[in-house]
Amino acid sequence: MRAAQHVLLDTNLFVFLLFDISEFDKAKARDRVLACASRVLMDSIFKREDCVILVPSLVAEVEIPRAVARMVIVRGLVSEDKVAIIVSSLRKVGGRLKEWEELGLIKVADSWTAKVLREARWLYQRLSKRDSSLAKRIGHQDFMMVATAMLHGATIVTADKHVKEIVERCEVDIPILLRRGGGDA
């Protein structure tokens, strides 16, 4: 039997799968479109037996709560009830990811290994030699996501132009799909 193809979704796309952004009073039209696209993509991946969504533990443990907090603060949740729903959902994310992993729908990849950190450092150094100001503007999590994708042979689906810049400028040989309208995650 052939090994499953891994697909790594960027943090925002994955957050849109886990949370209903219609709860956010100031959700941008771009975010609504990306949320819809994320769900369609997830449904099509879940239906395929040869694809598994790769979730770096960095995303599961750190980036999802960070992105949700940013959305609550920036996009504005004014209702106590809505805030309670989002916080409750956030607390249940770990359990949902564990269920999906047990069903074989996702694979949580450890972001905190020496291999991942070495690859991320290599990417950062390589980009720094080519464009040090760009390397300094890109968050460490983007380097770690690309490193994780490299080590697992994953295709990256992102709305973040920085991830694409890392792949292209460092001449990394991994497939990447950039969803239009992407900015910083």
N, C-alpha and C positions, 0 to 999 in steps of 0.2 A: 504494500500500500504506500502511495506517495505521501510525503510529509505535507502538512497543511501550509498554505501560503499565509504569511503574517501580514496584516495591514495595521499600521500604527496611525491612529487619528491624533491630531494635535489636541491640546488641552481644551480649547474652546469648543471644538466640534464634539468632543466627548462630554463636556459639561452640558451641551445642548441635548444630548441623548438622555441624560439623567434628570434634567430639570425642565419643567414647563416654564419657558420664559415669558409666557403671557401674563404671569404673575407680576412681572416687572412693569411698573407704570410708564417708564421711559425707555422701553426696549426699542432699539433702532430697527428700521426696516431691514437693514443688512443682517442683523442678528436673527430676525425672524426667518429670513430666507435661509441662512446658514443652519438654523435649527431644523427647518423642514428638510433641507438637503441631508443633514446628518442622520435624521430618522430614516429617510429613504435608503441611504447608503447602508446603515446598520441593518435594516430589514433585509436588504439584498445579500449582505455578507452572512447574516445568520442563516439564511436559506441555503447557502452553499456549504457543502461538507468539506470542501478543499480550502476554505479560508477561515482564519481565526483572527480576531482583533487582538493586537498586542498592546497591553497597557503597562507602560513603565511604572514601577512602584512610586517613583517621584510624582507622577501625575495623580495616582490614587491617593497618596498620603499627604502631599503638599499642594500641588497645583490646583486640584479640584476645590478644596476649601478656600484657597487664595482667590481663584477666579469667581467663586460664588460670593465671597465677601466683597470683592470689587463690584460685582453686578448689583448687589444689595445697596451699596453705598452710592455708586455712580448712577446706576439706572433708576434707583429710587423705589424703595418699597415703603409705602406710607401706612399700610394697614398692619395692625398688630397680628391679625389672623394670618395674613400672607407671610409675614416674617416667621411666625411660629411654624407654618407649613414648610418653608424653605429650610429652617434650622432642623426640623424633625427629619426631613428628607436627607439633609446633609449627614446627619448622624447615622442614617441607614445605608449610606453608600457602600461602606465596607462589606456589609452583609450581602447587598445586591451583587457586588463584584465577585464575591466568593461563590454565590449561587451560579452566576454566569460562567465562572471558571469551572465549577463542578460539572456543568452541562457541556463543557467543551466549546463554549461560544467565545470566550476570551482567554488570554493567557497573561497573567500578571508577571512581568519581567523585573527582576531585582535591579534597581538603578544604582545600588550602593556597593557594587563589586569593583574590585581593582581594575578589571578589564574595561568596564563601562567608563570609569573615571579616567583611565589612561587614554582611551579613545577620545573622550571629550576634550581632554587636555591637548592631545595631538591635533584635533580639529581647531581648537582655539589658537594654538601656536601657529598652525599653518595659515589660518586666516589672518592672524596678527602680522605675519610677514608680508602678506599681500595687501592688507588694508587695516592698519592698527586701529583707526578711529571707528570703523565698522565693527571690528571684533569687540571693542569696549562697549558699544551700544547694544550688542546682542546679549540677552540674558543667558546665564549659565544653563538654565533648564533646556534651552534650545539645543545647545551643544550636547547635552546628555541625551535628549530625545534622538538626535541624529546618530549618536554613538550606539544607542540601544538598537535602533533600526539596522545599522550596519552589522552589528553582532548577530542579529537574528534574521538577516536577509529580508527585512520587511519593506513593503512599499509604504511610503509616507503620504497621508492625505492631510493637507493643512490649509488653513486660511491665513497663515503667518508668513509674510514675505521673508523674514529673517531665516527661517528654516530652509527655504529655497536658496537663499544667498549662501548659507553654509555649504549646502550640497554642491551648488554650482562653483563657488569660488575655491572650495577645497578639492574639487574634482573627485567627489565621492561617487562611486558607481552603484547607486541605489535608485530605484524608481521613485519619483515624487509627483504628486498631483497637487497643484495649487488651485484652490477654489478662488475664483475672482472676487475682488473686493476685500481681500484679506489685508489685514494690517498687523499690528503687534498684538500678540496674545496677552 
